[in-house]
């Protein structure tokens, strides 16, 4: 099945304010969110992790429980971006790198751009050993990624032709790139940061 990258547009101060807020109405709102419910149904400790985050309780569970609860918080308070796509880590990310190198002579490692090794987490979450991976792209980093892909453009028809023909991998890559560009543009125009998850 693999791991997939997905995003939300957020106002970072609003998300930071959730931690230790003791906001009971917010707790109920997140619990009622479909995305959160999906994670909570798979693992009941996700609900306790959410309570710990909002109530400011000590973190006693494995880090990943808080990561999944945090996805629920961002799904509730954040904005669903125009392209609700999931990019397969290690497959589509590699195809993106190869495609832009081949077609545009652009050297990029999209995985490193979205999840850099020197990333300093602005949210007070416990250390998560592996997944979900979490990153925040602020305005500066969004502008940087947008500049890397500035020359890259394919229309929906061109992408469709690739997907229907012999170039389906390139089609997947361009579909992901154009979706990412649209989402970045939306965030920049609406003064949003982009929170990036992968699991």
C-alpha positions, 0 to 999 in steps of 0.5 A, a space after each residue: 500500500 505504501 505511505 502517502 503525503 497529504 496537506 491542509 492549509 492552516 493559520 499556524 497561531 490558531 493551531 498552536 493555540 489549541 495546545 493546553 487550551 482546555 477548550 471543551 467545545 473544540 474538543 467535541 468539534 474535533 471528535 466529531 470531525 470525519 477525519 479524526 473519527 477515522 483515526 479514532 476508530 482504528 485506535 482508541 488511544 487517539 482520542 486520549 491523545 487529543 484530550 492530552 493535547 487540548 487539556 495540556 496533560 502530560 504526554 504518556 502515550 507513544 508519540 504517533 498517537 499524538 500525531 494522528 490526533 494532530 491530523 484531526 485538529 488540522 482537518 478540523 481547524 485547517 482548510 481543505 485545499 483545492 487539490 485533495 491529492 495524496 502523493 505516494 512517498 518513494 514512488 511518485 516523489 521519485 517520479 516527480 524528481 526524475 520528470 522535472 530533471 528530464 523535462 526541465 533540467 531542474 534538480 529537486 528532491 521533493 521529499 526533502 523539500 517537504 520534509 527537510 532533515 533540519 526541520 524544527 517542529 513549531 508545535 509542541 508534539 512529542 517525538 514521533 519515531 516514524 509515522 505520521 511524518 509532520 512538517 509545516 511549510 510557512 510562507 517563505 518555504 512555500 515561496 521557495 517550493 513554488 519558485 522551484 516549479 515556476 517553469 513547470 506547467 502542463 494543462 489538464 488535457 496534456 496530463 490526461 493524454 499522458 495518463 491515457 497513453 504510454 506516459 502514465 508515470 509522467 502523468 502521475 508526476 505532473 498531476 501531483 506537481 500541478 496540484 501542489 502548485 495550485 495548493 501552494 498558490 491558494 495558501 499564499 493568496 489566503 495567507 495560510 501556511 501548509 501543514 504536510 503529513 505522511 503516513 
